[in-house]
Amino acid sequence: MNWRQSTFALPLLIGLFSASGLLSALLGDGGWDAVAWLGLGVPTALGCWPLLRRSQSQRR
């Protein structure tokens, strides 16, 4: 089965990114901060993506 055909593949991936970001934010500083920013930034960007696309299509 293709991973894109699975219903839970993308939400699971987003959840893993979020969990790794939250856990790394608690673990330490330095490199852990970069992992936390990445782990929490990717799900945020994916969540905002449809809002940005919708607002651009409304301008046209």
MIZAMI-160935 format. One record per residue: residue in three letters; x, y, z of N, C-alpha, C, O, CB in turn. Coordinates in pm, whole numbers, plus 32768, in hexadecimal, padded with zeros to 4 digits. Glycine has a CB too. Example, Ala and Ser with C-alpha at 12.3 -4.5 7.8 and 13.67 -1.06 7.14 Angstrom:
<pts>
ALA85277DC7830C84CE7E3E830C85287EB6830C85907EB4834E846B7E418389/SER85057F1F82C485577F9682CA850A80038313853D8072832485807FC4823C/
</pts>
This chain:
<pts>
MET80557F8A80008000800080008059807C800080BD808280477FA08000807A/ASN803480DB7FB2807D81597FA8806081AD80257FEE81AD8055805681A67F28/TRP80C581F4805980B1824380D3805082B680BC801182E5811B813582798105/ARG804282E480427FE5835180267F54831F80217EF6836E802D800983957FA0/GLN7F41829E80107EBB8267800C7E86824A80987E0E823580AA7EB881E87FB8/SER7EDD824880FA7EB3822B81827E7082A681C07E9F831681AD7F2B81FE81D8/THR7E05829082087DBB82FD82457E09833E82B67DFF83B782CB7D3782CB8277/PHE7E5682EF82FF7E95832283777F29834083677F6A836383C97E8382C083E4/ALA7F60833582F07FF0834982DD801883DA82F7807683F28343801883218250/LEU7FD6843982BB7FFB84C582CC7FDE84F783598034853A83937FB2851B8266/PRO7F6A84DB83937F568505841E7FB984C6847F7FE1850684E17ECA84E4844A/LEU7FE0844A84668044840A84BA80CB845084AC81118465850F805183758496/LEU80F084738434816D84B9841C816C8543846081D0856A849C818684C88386/ILE80FF858A845680F3860D849880FA85FD852F8139864E8573806F8652846F/GLY80BA8597856380C0857C85F3814B855986238173858286908062850D8616/LEU8195850D85D2821F84EC85F78278856885F582CE8577864C825784828598/PHE826585BE859482B0863C85928292868F860D82ED86C4864D8290868C8512/SER82128699863081EC86E886A5822486AD8725825986F68779815486F186AF/ALA8219862B8734824B85EA87AD82E385F887B88317860F88258224855687AF/SER832985E9874983BB85F8874F83E18688876E844386A087B683FA85CC86CB/GLY839686E8873983B2877587588399879687EA83E987DB8829835D87CF8701/LEU832B87658820830D877F88AD8371873A8909839D8775896B8280875288CF/LEU839486C188EA83F38677893C847E86B6893784C086C2899E83FB85E68910/SER84AA86DD88C3852E871A88B9853287A488FA859C87CE892A855787258827/ALA84C287EB88FD84BD886C894384CF885989D9850388B08A1E843988B58926/LEU84A387E88A0B84B187CC8A9A853A87958ABF856587A38B318448876B8AC5/LEU857F87578A5F85FC87118A7E8673876C8A9486C387528AEE861B86B28A12/GLY868287D38A4786FA88238A598700889C89FF869D88C489C2877287D08A42/ASP877888D589F98791894E89AA87F0892F8939881D88BE892887C989BE8A03/GLY880E899688EC886C8987887D882C8942880787CD897587CB88E6893A88AA/GLY885F88CD87E6882B88818774879C8852878A87508843872A8882880A8759/TRP8779883C880686F088138824868B88808800861B886487D886E387F088B8/ASP86B788FE880E865E896C87E98641896C875385D189898728869C89F28812/ALA86A6894D8704869289468672863188D6864E85DC88E785F787198930862B/VAL863F8864869185E387F486798555881B86A484F487F786628611877586C4/ALA854B8863871384C7888E8743848588EF86E0840E88E286C384D388D087CD/TRP84D3894E86AC849C89AB864B846D896285CD8403897F859685038A168627/LEU84BD890585A1849888B8852A841F885F854583C2885A84F5850F886184FA/GLY8421881A85B883B587BF85D98330880485F182C787C985D983D987718652/LEU83348880862082B788CA86368296892785C28222894E85B182C1891A86B7/GLY82F9894B857382E289A4850282A3895F848B824F89998446836289E384D9/VAL82CB88E484728295889B83FF81FE8884840D81B4889F83AF82DD881383EF/PRO81CD88528481813C8841848E80F088C78489808088CD8456811C87FA850F/THR812D893084BD80EE89B484B780E389E58427807B8A1883FE813C8A1A850B/ALA814E89D483DB814C89FD834F80E689AB82FF809F89E182AA81D789EF8311/LEU80E18929831B807E88D582D57FEF88FB82FA7F9588F282A78096884282F6/GLY7FDA892583757F558950839F7F2C89D583647EB589EB834B7F4F89578434/CYS7F8C8A2E834E7F6E8AB383177F688AB4827F7F318B1182447FD68B168344/TRP7F9E8A4F82407FA38A4A81AE7F198A5A816D7F0C8AAA81117FE289C68182/PRO7EB28A1181987E2E8A2381577DF48AAF816E7DAD8AE381187DCB89BB818B/LEU7E118AEB81DF7DE08B7381F97E208BD7819B7DDD8C32816A7DFB8B9C8289/LEU7EA18BC881817EE68C2281257EB58C0E80967EA58C6F804C7F7C8C0D812D/ARG7E9E8B93806F7E6D8B787FE87DE18BB07FD57DC18BE67F6B7E6D8AE27FCB/ARG7D8C8BA5803D7D048BD780327D028C6F80297CB58CA77FDB7CB08BAA80A9/SER7D568CB280787D558D4380757D8B8D797FF07D5F8DE37FC27DA88D7A80E8/GLN7DE88D337FB27E1B8D5C7F307DB38D487EC37DAB8D997E667E9A8D107F0F/SER7D648CDF7ECC7CFF8CC77E657C8A8D297E737C468D457E107CCB8C367E6E/GLN7C718D5C7EEB7C068DBD7EFE7C2B8E457EC77BD38E947EA67BE58DC87F90/ARG7CAD8E637EBC7CDB8EE37E867CC28EEE7DF27CB18F5C7DBD7D6D8EF77EA3/ARG7CC08E7E7DAE7CB28E7F7D1B7C288E9D7CEF7C0D8EA17C777CDC8DFE7CE0/
</pts>
